[in-house]
Amino acid sequence: MKSEKDRLQQLSTIKYFKQNFNVSEMVSICLSKFDDKSNYGIYPMLITNDTIDKIMSGTTWNFNYNDGYPYFYEDKGEIEYFRYGDNQGIEPLVITRNFYDVKEEYIEISEEFRLFHNLYYDSKEHKYYKIVDGNEYLIIDIQEDEIKIRLKEIKEFLVVKNMCLVLQFDMREHSKFTLEELELSKNETYKDDLLIYTLNYGDFGGFSTNKTFSRLLGKKLIVPFENPSSKKKDKFVEYIITIDDNGNEVVFTSNPDELSNNFTSKKDIPDYLTPIFFKKEVLDKYYNQPSKYSITPSMLYCGSLWSMFIDNHQDDMVCVWLGDLGRSLSYEEQLYWRSFNIPPVGSISETYYKQQLLAEFTNSEHPEHIFKSKYNELAQISEEKLGWKFLLPLSKGDEHYFKTLRVPSTNEQKEFDELVLALTKVLVDSLNEKELNKYINSDKLKDVKGSINRLEKILENNKIIDNIDAIDFLRKLQNLRSSSSAHRKGKNYKKSTKVFEIDNKSLSNVFENLLSKSIEILEFYIHIAEQVNKT
């Protein structure tokens, strides 16, 4: 009985509306939920500052589900137009779209709010995200009976609008007990600067299976930030620049304005172009999100938001200029890089030195960069010589296999298996079988199964005899993929481990050798494209 009494007194709901919402909280701004025990409703409205006293003086709703539409009327030939239906100083944050039961109604979020925060709509999840420095933050969550918006973005919007937000609520609880049984009779009224409500009890009088109800009717005022900052304060992370004579790490800020450069030399102050060293794993985050980030020789991109020069031409580390870390990265991203920061080891690569300091055009000598360069060269040559792509372009859903091909930063089996799968998809699965078939006699075609066998038959027909090693490698690579990432590891995988010396070498080194051999395969494909003739 006590729990039923507490429910009708709406203690938890009152506590919710009395609290000060945390700015990082997702606040329920629109709610329409009901069952046989309750009926909950919340609906928001934006109000001007000069209407606060009037609107917060009573609990009656000033703005309802079907309000907020444009309206005009004509008087003596003159048209007066109201964008939100009237001139009472109220604007919608959400608008209920109603189509007279001909089409299903739905709720739209204010276009101005969405555009102000440049929100991305995920139509599958029905959520809006804000992209800041490449990171995605959930701002609006739309469910069937509820809409939540993060308070931080609401308050930022209120600042520039010079308005406040009011959450109107109408919360009803029903019970099969009488008011006498629950010992409830006294209504309640509450008011402060940010909240007003009334809690009333009533009797259904036989018109419902329930006997009694309570109704919590009121408004919650949400105000803008008091001291809004028009610009986020710049913060910069310190990185290891050297090790002193006692073996201690010496760090310095990445703030570009505090560093020496070619124009301003500061005594005992590091230069903007001081190389900072990182574990190679620092790039794994970006390789694992190829839809957002891309890595090319000497460059890291986050869409069109930001980019940064990087020395990714070495096997075991990545180097970045100290000033670039502060100039290119947000503070949060700088912190991520700091977690992989290591003391200086050796120096920057010769390739990066020539590109950055000598302004020379220099091709990378790193296998993953050479592989991708040869892949693009093959695409161009085969199109010119054959009129078709020797390797089919990867579909949108498979593009990540090519983008993430690299020498792995760790010896994790999972990463190795994924890269073997990627390499096989690019080199073997992408062979253009449809066009290759045109180079095989039709009477022999039915006996040739699989892209590698088709390729071998074409080489025989064209008397290209230097193919034994290449075909053998492709078959071994395909077997490695089948026995490792495509199926459970068993006897076939053990055979592959012997072929590629997996038991005797690190997985990172094994894949680097695979990638180097694959470069030779691409060169071989180019050789075929230049020599093959139709039968």
N, C-alpha and C positions, 0 to 999 in steps of 0.2 A: 504493500500500500504506500510506503514511503517513497519508493522509486516512482510510482505513478503520480504522487503529489508533486515531487520534484520536477517531473516532466511537464505537468500542467503549469507549474510556476515558472517554467522556462529558464531555470537557473543557469544552465550551461550556455544558452543563447545570449542571455543578458551579459554574462561574463565575457563572452566573445566580443560583443559590441562595445563594452566598456574598456577593453584593453587598448593599449597603444600598439598599433600594428608595426611590425618590424619592416623597414624599407626593402629588405630583400625577400619579403614574404609575398607569395601569390595570394592575392585577396579576392574573395568571391564578390564580384560586382554585379552579377546577374544570376538569378536562381529562380527556377520554377519546378518545384518538386512536391509531389503529394501522394498519399496513400490513405488507407482507411483510418489511420491514427493521426495524421498530420497534413498540413498544407503550408509549404514555405514559399515565400516570394521575396526577391530582392531586385530592385531596378535602380540604375544610377542616373544622375543628371549632373551636368556641369552648370554652375551658377556664377554670376558676377558677384563681386565683393559687396556691392551696394544692396544686394537682395538677401544677404545672409540672415540678418535679423528677422526679416519677414518670413523667410522660408523655414527657419529653425524655431519659429515661435509656436508651431503646431505640428501635430503628427500626421495630418492628412497629406496624402501624396499630391505633389504639384505636377508630376510628369508621369505618364502612364505608358503602357506597352505600345500603343499605336500612335503616340505623339512624336513630334520631331520632324514631320514631313514638311516640305516646302508648301507654302500657301499664299494665294494672292486674292485680292478682291478689287473690283472696279467700282469707282464712285465718280459719277459725272464725267465719265470718259478718262479718268486717271486711274492707273493701276498701281496699287501698293503691294509690294512683294515682301514676304517674310521667309527667309531661308529655313527657319526651324518652326514655322507655324504661327509665331506671334513675336512680340517684342518685349517679353517679360524677363529677359535676361537669363533664359535657360537654353542650354544646348545639349544634344544627345551625345553620350559616349558610345552607346549601342543603339541600333535602330531595328525594330521588329518589322520585317518585311511580310506583309499579309496580302494574299492574292485571292481573297474571297472564297476560300475552299476549293478553288479551281486548281490551284497548284499549292504544294506544301509550303507553309511559311518557314522562315528561317531568320536568324539574327545576324546583322552585319556590325562589325566594329567600325567606329568613326574613321573615315578615310584620312582625315587630317591627322589623327593620332598615329595611324599606320605609316603615313608618309613622313611625319615628323621624325619618327624613330627608324625609318627605312626598314620596316619589318618584312621578313621573308615568310611566305605562307607555305607550310607543308600540307598539301591537300590530302595526303593519306592519313596523317595524324591529326589534322585539324588544329594545328598549332602554329603560332607565329614566333619567329626567332629574330633576334638582333645579332648582327655580326660585327664584332669589335676586334680589330687586330687579327682577324682570321678565326677567332673563337666564337662559338654559337651560344647564345643565352636564350632560354625560354622566357618569353615575355607574356604571351597570351595562350591559354589552354582552353579550347572550346570543347565541352562535353555536351551530351544530349540535353541535360537539364541544368547545366551550370557553366558559367564563364568566369575564369580567373585571370587576373592581370597582375603582373609584378608591381608592387607599390612604388618602387624607385622610379620607374618610367612614368607612372601616373603623376607623381609629384614634380618630375622634371617638366612634363607637359603643362601642368597647372602654373608653373612659374612663368613660362613664356606666354601663356594664355591670360595670365593675371586673373585666374578664376579658382574656384574651389569645386570639389566633387562631393556630392551628397549621395549616400547609399540609403535609399528608401527601403524599409523592410516591413513585411507583413507576415508574421509567423503564427500559425495556429496549431494548437494541439487538441486532440479529441480524446475523450475517455468514456468508458462504459460505467464508471462510477458516478454517483451524484456528488454535488458540491458539498453536501452535508457529510457524506461518507469520507470525502477527502479533506474535510475541515477547511474549505476554501470559500471565502466570501469577499474579502477586502480587495478592491482594485488598487493598482499602484501607478503612480506617476513619477517620472524622473526627468530632470533637465540639468545639463551643464553646458559649457560653451561648445562642446563637440558632439553632444548626444542628447536626444529627447525621445522619450517613449512613454506609452501607456500600456499597462497590462490589465485587461479586463476579463472577467469570467462570465459565462452564460450557460443557459440551459437550452438544449435543442427542442424541448417541449414535445417530444414524441415524433419529430420529423426526421429522425435519423436512428440508426442502430446504436449510435453512441448517445449518451445522456447529457454530457456536459462538454464544454470547450473553454479554452483560454485563447486570447488574441493579443499578441505583442505587436504593436503598431508604432513605428517611429522612424527616425532619421539619424544617420551617422555622418558627421562632417569631416572631410579629409582636406587638409590645407596644404599649400605648396611648401617647399623647403624654405626655411627662414632666411638662410644666407647662401643663396645659390652661387655656385662657382661657374663662371662662363667658360673657363678653360681648366682642364685637368692639370694639376701641378706635375711638372716633369720630375721623374725620379730615375736615377741611374744606378746600375749595379756595378760593384767593383770586381775586377777580374785579376787573376794572377799574372803578373808581368815578368817576375823573375824569382829566384831564390837567393837570399842573402848569404853571407859567409858563415852564418850560424845554422844554415839549413832551414830558415824560416821563410814562409811564403810572403812575398811583397805584392800587395794589391794596389790598384789605382782605379779611379772612377772611369766609366766609359762615356762620360759627358763630353761631347765633342768640343764644347766651348772652353773646357778647362785643359785641353791638350795642346801641345806644341804642334806646329805644322810648317809647311814650306814658307808661309808668310809671317808667322809669329813664332819665334823661338823663345821658350820659357825655360829658365835654368832649373835643372833637376826635375823637369816635368816630362813624362813620356810623350812620344810623338803619336799623332793620330794613327800613323801606319805601323804601330807596334803590333807584331803578330801575337795573337792569343790562341792557345792550343786547347783542343777538346777531344774527348774520346770519340771515335767514329760513330758510336751508338747514338750520338746526338741527332743524327739525321733520320733515325728509324721512325720517329714520330711523324716526319713529313712523308717518308716513303709509305707509311701505313695509311695515309689519307690522300691518295693520288687525285681524288676529285677536288681537293682543296689546294694542295701544294704540288709544285713541280720542281724538280731538281735537274739542272743541266750543268755541263762543265763550267765551273766557276760561279754558278748562280743558284740561289734559292728564291722561289717565288711563292707568295701566298695570293693566288688569284691576281687581281690588279690592285690589291690593297697595299702590299709592301714587297720589297725584294731586297736581297743582300748578297754582296760578293762573298764567295767562300772558296777556300782552297780545298777542293775535294779530289785532288789528284794523287793522294797518298793512301797507302794501304791501311794504316793503323790509326790515323788521326785526321782531324779537320782543323784548318786554321782560318781565323777571321781577324781583320784589322780591329784594333781596340775602338777606334772612333766609329767604325761602321756598326758595331754592336749597339752603341748608344743612339746613333742616327737612324738606323733602320728598324730596330725592334722596340716594341712596347715594353714597359717595365716588367709585366708578367712574363713576356717571352724572354727577356733578359735573364730572369730568375731561372727559367727552364734551362737555358744554355749554361748558366753558372753551375748547375748541378753536374755538368759533364766537364767542367773546366779542369785542366791538368797543368802542372808546371811546364815551362818551355822544354821541348824535346826536339833537338835538331833545328831545322829551319823550314821555311816555306818551300814548296816544290819549285823546280826549275821552270815548269810550265807557268805556274802562277806568277813567279818572279818576272818572267818575260812579258806576260800579259799586263800585269798591274804596274810594274815599275819602268819597264822599257817600252811599253805601248806597242809591243810586237804581236802580230797575229800568230798564235802558236796553237797547233792542235794538241789535244790531250794525249798522253801516252798510257792512260789508265784503261784497262780492258773494258770496263762497262761503258766508257765514253766512245772507245773505238768501235765496239760492237754496234752501238746505236748509230754511229756515223756510217758504218758499212751497210747497215740495214736501210738507211735512207738512200745511200748510193745505189743499192740494188734496186730499190723501187723506181728510181729515176732511169737507170740503164735498161731495166726490163721493159719499162713503158716505151722507151725510145727504140729499142731493138726489136721487141716482140709485139708491142702494141697492147700488152696486158701485164698485170702485176704478177711476178713470179711467186711472191708470197702475198696472199690475200690480206688486205688491211683488216686489222682486228675490229670486231664489233665494239660498240660503245661499252657493252658490259664486260668486254675482255681487254680493253685498252690498258687497264691497270697492270696487266701482266708485263707489258712492254715497259711502261713507265717506271716500274719498280725493280727492273732487272739491275742487279748490282752484285758486287762481291760482298757477301754478308759480313756484318760487323761482329757477329758472335759465332760460336760453334753450336748453336741451338739446332736440334734436329728439325724442329717445326719450320724454322726459317729456311733451312736447306731444302727440305721437301717442297716448300712453296716455290722456291726459286727454280728448282728442277722442273716442276710443273710448268712454270712460266716459260722457261727456255724451250721446252718441248712444244708448247702451244705455238710459239713464235716460229721455230725452225721446222717443225714437222707437221703439226696439225694445220698450219696455215698454207702449206703447199697448194697451189692452185690446180687441183685435180681435174677440174672441168677443162681447163686449157691444156694441161699435160696430156690428157686423153687424145687430143687432136694430133699428137706427135707419135701415136702408137697405131699400128695397123689394126683396123677394126676386127679382123679375124683373130687377133691375138689378145685383144683388149679384155675379153671375158675371162681369160686365164690369169690376168694381172690384178691382184688385190692389194689395196693399201697404197698410200702416197709414196712411200719409200721404194716399193717395188716398181711403181710406175716410173719414178725418177730413174731407177736403175735400167729399166727397159729403154728409156729414151737415150740414155748414155750409150747403150749397146748399139742402138740403131744409128746413132751419129758417130760411132767409132771414137767416142771420147773415153779413152781407156784409163786415164788417171783418176779413177773414181773409187777404187777399192777401199781405200782408207776412209774416205768421206762417207760412203754408204755404210761401212762397218760402224763408224762412230754414231751415225744417226740411229742405227738399229740398237746400239748399246745404250744410247741416251733414252730412246723410247722404252727399252726394257727397265732402265733405272726408274723412269717415271712410273711405269706400270707396277713395279715391285715395291716402290716406296710411298708415293703420295696417292696413287690411284687405288691400291689394294693393301690389305694387311701385309706387313713385312714377314717374309718366310724364307724358304730355300732360294727363291729367285733373287731376293734382295741380297742374300749372302753371296751369290754369284757376282752380283753387280759390285758389291763392296770390294771383291778381289780385283775385278776389272779396273776400277777407278781408285784402288788403293785407299779406300775409305778408312780401313782399320789402321793404316799406318800414317795418315796425314790428318790434319785438322779439317773439319768440314768447310771452313772458310777457304783454305788452300785448295781443297778438292774442287770447289765451285769456281775458284779463280782459274784453275786449269781447264775446266769445262767451258768457261766463257772464252778463254783464249783459243781453244779448239773450235769453238763456235764462230769465232771471227774468221778462221780459215774456211769454215763451211760457207759463210756468206760470200767470201771471195770466190769460192768454188761455184756458188750459184751465179755470181756475176759472170764468171768464165763460161758457164753453160748458156746464159742469156745471150752472150756475144757470139756463140758458135752454133747453137742448135738450129736445125732446119726441119721443116715439116717433111714427113714421109710421103 
